[in-house]
Amino acid sequence: MIKAGIAGLGWWGQNLVRSVQGKSDAISFTAGAVRHPEKAAEFAGQQGLALFDSFEAMLADGDIEAVVLATPHSTHAEQMVAAAAAGKHIYCEKPFTMHKTDAERAVAAANAAGVQVVVGQNRRFHPAMGELRERVLSGALGTALHVEATEGGPSAIGLKPDNWRSQRSEWPAGGMTPMGIHLIDGMIDLFGTVSSVYCQSVHRFVEADVDDATSALLQFDNGMTGYIGIVLATRPQLRFAVHGTDAIATIRERSYNFLDIVPFEGEPENIDYGDYKMDGDALTAELEAFAGAIDGTAPYPIPHDQIIHAVAVLEAIIKSAETKAPEAVA
């Protein structure tokens, strides 16, 4: 059983704790680090967590083997370097970092310290993505020509000024850091590296200083094209579609619980994943995969080169939104 501490006990940090606490034989949380312990005291008591008022204090706890970061994006790089120096294994929520050089630095620090460092991309662990991956790799869709994903939700409506998510520095290019990075990761998983991007991002509606509609065109090294669209002030919705010469495969709904395969000829397939929960079951799966990587059971399924490349693609999209021009992915 891996003993972990978590930095950040907001709504997502609490979801991470609940996904394994008292349920998993692989990993459990024993501590949390928060800026305002009084705000997390009730939850910590319910979950049996010791509370620290700083990340550094939690790192000094010798009983903690691993740390989970559910903190603002801009803090990830320095926290990972510090955790590696303290000999702690690291699970970092997406986006891993905001800059490719920081991602490389964090991975290098972990490798030098001999600890695991992984990224939290829970959608990778959903069975719909597993099935889509199998269809792509088996050639069942024919030659993949284009991949597109559009996701929307109301997450920017009513953002308070004191919420770190309302800062453009944390949410540049609109929803690319909270939602688009999932879609970037999924496309890299299925189709490999991206060579260039072209992004447009506009602020029209929400009160917070974040863009509410963002879209990006992608060119893959394998010759494919791609598209990602993110909106932050609409009803929740998602469509992730792969257009192949033999079939189109589409994941729909933000739960990812529906996968439709429509062949060029023949009857379509409609797969329903029922009650599988993205904010529960998928989190359990990825945290247990993290524990498995620590104890040597199996490598974490997202390799470091893909983690770093996803950051590079995100960075290029953010830059393109600013320059309003195509940008090469470093």
N, C-alpha and C positions, 0 to 999 in steps of 0.2 A: 504494500500500500504506500503510494507516494504521498508525502505530506506537503501540501502547497499553501502558500500565502497569496492573497490577491490584493493588488493595488487598484483601488477604485471600487466602490460599492454602490454605484448608481444603479439604474434599472437594469442595465446589461450585465454589470458585475454581479448583481443579485441573481439574474437568470443563470449565469455560469455556475454559481455556487449551488443553486437549487438543482441543477441538472445532474449533479453527482453526489451531493451530500446525503449520506445514509442510504444511497442506492448502489454505489459503485464499489467493487472490491479492488479497483486499480488505483484510485486517487481520491483524496478527500482534502478539504480545506480546514486548516487549523488556525489561520490568522488572516487579518485584513489590515491594510494601511489606508487611511483616509485623512483628508485635511481637517475634517470636523467630526471627530469621533462621536460626539453627542447625537449627530444626525443618523448614524449607523448603529447606535447602541442596541436598539430593539432587535433589528435584524441579526446582528452579531450574536446576541444572546440566544435567539431562536436557533441559530445554526451552530452554536458552540465555537465561535471564533474569538480569539484574543485580538484586541484592537490596538494598533499602533498609530501614533499621530504623524508618522513620517515613513516614507519608503525606506530610508536609510536605517531606521530603527528596526524595521521588519527584516531587512537583509542581515542584521546582526544576530538574529535568532538562529542558533545552531541546529534546532530541530527541523527547520524548514528546508526541504530539499529542492523545491521548485517555486517559481513565482509566476503568477498570471497577471498580465497587464490589461486592465480595462480602463485606461486613462486617456486623456486628450492626445490626439495624434502626434502633436509636436513634441511631446515628452518622451516618446517611445525610445528613440535612439539612445539618449543618455541613460535612461533607466535600464535598457538592455546591457549596455556596456558596464554599468555599475553592478548589475546582477551577475554578469559573467565574472567580474573581478571578485565577487563574493562567493563564487563557486556554486551558484544556483542555476538549475535548468530553467529555461525561459519559454513561456507561451505568451505571445503578444497578439492582441486583437488587431484586426485589420483597420486601416492600412498599416503595414509593418513599420514603415517610416514614410516621410514625405519626400525624401530625396534618395536617389540611387546610391550616392556616396555614403550616406548614413546607413543604408541597408547593408552595404558591403562591410562597413566598419563594425556593425553589430554582429554580423555573421562571423567575421574574422575574430572578434573578441571572444565569442562563444567557442569557436573552434580552438583557439589558443588555450582557453581555460578547460577544454575537454568536457563542455556541457552541451546539452541539446538546446537548440533555439528553433522554435516553430512559429507559424502564423495561424491565427484563428480565422479560418474561412469555412464556416459551418455548412455552407451550401455544397461544398465539395463532397460532403458526407451524406447528402440526401440520396436515397435510392434512385430518384428520378435522374440525377446527374450520373449516377453509376450506370444506369441503363442507357442513357444517351451516349456516354463514353463508349460503351460496348458496341452500340450500333455504328458509331463513327469509325472506331478502330477495326471492326469486322468488315467494313465496306458495305454494310447493308443499306446505307443511304446513297451509294454510288460515289461519285466524285463531289466532295463538298465545294460549293462555289461561293457561298456567302453565309455569314452568321449575323444575326441582328437581335438586339435585346432592348426592350423599353420597359422602364420601371417607374412607377409613380407612387406618391403617397402624400399625406398631409404634414409631414414631419417639420416643415419650416413654418407652418402656421402657428402663431402664438408663441414662438420662441422668445423667452425673456432675455433682456439685455445681459443679465448676469450668468446666463448659461454659456459655457464655453463653446457650445455648438453654434451660437449666434455670431461667432467671430469669423470673419472671412479668412483669416490666417489658418483656421482649423477646417473650414469648409470652402476652400477655393474651388472654382469651377462647379459651383452649386452642389449637387448631390453625388459628385464623383467619389468623395472620400467615404461617406456613409453607405452608399448603395452601388455606385458605379464600379468600385474596386472589386465587388463580388463578380460582376459581369466580366470585367477584365480578366480576373483569375479563371473563371470558367472557360473563357475563350482560349487563354493560354494553355489550359489543361487539355482542351480538345484539339487545338490547331497549331500550337507552338508559338514561335516568337513573332512580334509585331515590328515592322520596320518603320512605319510613319503614321502620324495621326493628324487630323484637322478638326479643330473644335470650335463651336460657337456657344456662348453662354450669356444669358441675359437675366436682368433683374427687373421684373415688371409688377409684382404683386405683393410679396411678403414684406412685412415691416422690418425684419432683421436684415442686416447687411450681408445677405447671401443671395446668390443667383437662384432663381426658381425654375429655370428651364435650361438644360444643357444637352448638347448633342455632339457626338464625335464620330468621324469616319476613320476607319482603321484599314491599313494595308498590311497583310501578313507576308512573311518571308516566303511562304509556300505559294504565293500568288493569289490567295483568297482575299476577299474584301469583307469588311465588317462595319457594323453600326451600333452605337450605344446611345440611348436617349434616357435622360433622367429628369423628372419633374417633381417638385417638392411641395406642391400646393393643390393636389388632386386626391380623389379617392384612391385607396390602395389597388394597385394592379401591376401585373408583370406578364411579359411575353418574351421568351428566349427561344429563337427559332434557328434551325440549321437547314439551309436549302441545298439539297443534294440532287444529283442528276437522276437518281432513282426514287427518292422520297424526301419529304419535308418532315422534320421532327420538331415538335413545339412543346416546350414546358410552359404551362400557363398557371396563373394565380401566384401570389407572392408566397404561398405555402409550398410551392413547387410540387404539389400533390397530384397534378394531372400532367400526363405526357401523351401527346397525340402523334401517331406516326401515319402519315398519309402518303402511300406509294403512288408512283406515276401510273401504275396499273394495279388493280386488285382492291381488296377491302381495307379500309383504315383500321388501325388499332387505337384504342383509347384505354390507357392504363391509369387507374385510380389508386393512389397510395394511402387512401383512408385517413387515419388519425395520426400519421407520422408528423411530429411537430419539429419545425425548424428551430424554435427557441427552446426546445427541450431535448428530444431524441438526438438531433444532429449535434447539439452541444455535448451531450454525453459521449457520443461517438468520437468527437475530435479530442476531447480531454482524455479519454481512455487511450486514444491513439498516441497522444503526447506521453502518457504514462508508459505505454508500450515501447516507445522510442527510448525512454530513459532506462528502462530495465532490459532493453535489448531484445524484446519480443519480436518487434518488426520495425522497419524504418517508417518514419512519418511520411504519409503519402504525398506531401508537397515538398519537393526538393528545394534546396537553397537557391539554385539557379532560377527556378520559377518564381520564388519569393522576390528575388532581386529584380527580375525582369518585370514583374507586375508593378513594382514601385517605379521602374524606369518608364513604363507606359503611362502610369498615372502622372508622373512628373511632366512628360511631354504633352499630355492633354491639358494640364494646368497652364503650361507655357503657351500652348497654342491658343487657349482661351484669352490669354493676355495679348499675344501678338496678332491675333486674328489671321494667322498664316499657318500653313502646314509646318509640322515639326518632325524631324527625325527622332527616333527613339534611340537613346544612347546605349 
